[in-house]
Amino acid sequence: MGRITFQKRQKEMKRQEKQRAKAERRAQKKLTKNTEGGAPIEAMEPMEPLEPMETVETEPIPTDTEP
């Protein structure tokens, strides 16, 4: 019976360590995300101007309701 208790304790300790490591990774990721902040506007490459789309003539969609 002592063996089962030891296995349970080991399993619980492993679970707690895994949970602690996960929380640490989350905190590190959060710090990294906050410090990066993305590229500054000046560093971004300028976009080429978009060409206007051609207009397409469409017919109104008939409705099934009668007035």
N, C-alpha and C positions, 0 to 999 in steps of 0.2 A: 504494500500500500504506500510506502514511503517513496517508491519509485515514481508512481503516478503524480504525487504531490510535487516532486522535484520537476517532472516534465511540465506540469502546469505552470509552475513558477518560471521556468526557463522560457516557456511560450509567452507568458505575460510580459516578462522583461524584454523579450525580443520585439513584441508588439509596441511596447512603450518607447523603445529605442527608435523603432521605425517611425512612429508618430512624431517623436522629437526631431528626427532628421528631416521629416517632411515639413514641419513647422519652420525649421531653420532655412530650408530651401525657399519656402514661400516668402519669408522675411527678406532673404537676400534678393530674390527676384523683385520684390516690391521696392527695395532700396535702389536697385539698378534701374528699374523703370522710372522712378522719380528723378534720378540724377541725369538720365539721358535727355528726356524732354523733346526728342526729335531734332531734326536738322533746322538750323536757323534759316530764316527766310532768305537772307542774302546768299546762302550756300546752295539754294535750290536752282536747278537749271531752268532758264526761261522756256515757256511752252511756245510752240508755233501757233499762230492764230488759226482758228478753225474756219473752214470754208462754210458759207451758208448752204443749207440744204435746199434742194429744189422743192417747190411747192407742188403738191399733187391735188388736183381737183377731185373732190369726192361728192357723192350724192348723199342727201340726208337719209338716214335709216328710217324706214316706215314703221310706225307703231301700230300695234294690234288693237289698241283701245279706240273706241269710237266716242266722239264728244256728245 
